[in-house]
């Protein structure tokens, strides 16, 4: 998984993507998702590192079966709120 953290005025923004999704575009009807390297590329991370980052995040964007699966497994994302795009998954997390 690729992990990227950015400090913003609103808090920590985290992006996590499965490495094989980087640069790809996925379709779901009229909606498309492009996994742009300028946003999603980051350091390779373990599941534990992703969980630690998500626990500090104000907002997170996740793409890929493994990345979204880690967020679901650790209670950051409810599986019912996950979007499917041509064989990959996308989820967003917002801490209020």
C-alpha positions as CSV (number, residue, x, y, z in Angstrom):
1,X,0.0,0.0,0.0
2,X,1.1,3.6,-0.7
3,X,0.5,6.0,2.1
4,X,0.6,9.8,1.9
5,X,0.0,12.3,4.7
6,X,-0.5,16.0,4.3
7,X,-1.1,18.6,7.1
8,X,-3.9,21.0,6.2
9,X,-5.5,23.8,8.1
10,X,-8.4,21.4,8.8
11,X,-6.2,18.6,10.0
12,X,-4.3,15.6,8.7
13,X,-5.3,14.4,5.2
14,X,-4.4,10.8,4.5
15,X,-4.4,9.0,1.1
16,X,-3.9,5.3,0.8
17,X,-3.8,3.3,-2.4
18,X,-2.9,-0.2,-3.5
19,X,0.3,0.2,-5.5
20,X,-1.3,-1.5,-8.6
21,X,-4.1,1.1,-8.8
22,X,-1.7,4.1,-9.2
23,X,-2.3,5.9,-12.5
24,X,-5.4,3.8,-13.3
25,X,-8.9,5.1,-14.1
26,X,-11.9,3.0,-13.0
27,X,-15.5,3.4,-14.2
28,X,-18.8,2.8,-12.4
29,X,-21.6,3.8,-14.7
30,X,-21.4,7.6,-15.3
31,X,-18.8,8.0,-12.5
32,X,-15.1,7.5,-12.9
33,X,-12.2,7.5,-10.4
34,X,-8.6,8.3,-11.5
35,X,-5.9,7.3,-9.0
36,X,-3.7,10.3,-9.6
37,X,-0.1,9.9,-8.6
38,X,0.1,13.5,-7.5
39,X,-2.5,12.7,-4.8
40,X,-2.1,9.0,-4.0
41,X,1.6,8.2,-4.5
42,X,3.5,7.9,-1.2
43,X,5.7,5.7,0.9
44,X,5.1,1.9,0.9
45,X,3.3,1.1,4.2
46,X,2.3,-1.9,6.2
47,X,-1.2,-2.5,7.4
48,X,-0.1,-1.3,10.9
49,X,1.3,1.9,9.5
50,X,-1.9,2.6,7.6
51,X,-3.9,2.0,10.8
52,X,-1.7,4.3,12.8
53,X,-2.1,7.0,10.1
54,X,-5.9,6.6,9.9
55,X,-6.1,6.9,13.6
56,X,-4.6,10.4,13.4
57,X,-6.5,11.5,10.2
58,X,-9.2,14.1,10.0
59,X,-9.9,13.0,6.4
60,X,-8.8,10.0,4.4
61,X,-9.2,8.7,0.8
62,X,-8.6,5.1,0.1
63,X,-8.4,3.1,-3.1
64,X,-7.9,-0.6,-3.7
65,X,-9.1,-3.8,-2.3
66,X,-6.3,-4.1,0.3
67,X,-6.3,-0.5,1.4
68,X,-10.1,-0.3,1.8
69,X,-10.0,-3.8,3.5
70,X,-7.6,-2.5,6.2
71,X,-9.9,0.5,6.9
72,X,-12.9,-1.8,7.2
73,X,-11.1,-4.4,9.3
74,X,-10.1,-1.7,11.8
75,X,-13.4,0.1,12.0
76,X,-12.6,3.3,10.1
77,X,-15.0,2.6,7.2
78,X,-18.3,0.7,7.1
79,X,-18.4,-1.8,4.3
80,X,-21.9,-0.6,3.3
81,X,-20.4,2.8,2.4
82,X,-17.7,1.4,0.1
83,X,-18.0,2.2,-3.7
84,X,-17.1,-0.5,-6.3
85,X,-15.3,0.6,-9.5
86,X,-14.4,-2.0,-12.1
87,X,-12.8,-4.5,-9.7
88,X,-11.4,-2.1,-7.2
89,X,-12.9,-0.3,-4.1
90,X,-13.0,3.3,-3.0
91,X,-13.8,4.8,0.4
92,X,-13.6,8.1,2.2
93,X,-13.2,8.6,5.9
94,X,-14.1,11.8,7.8
95,X,-13.6,12.3,11.5
96,X,-16.2,14.7,13.0
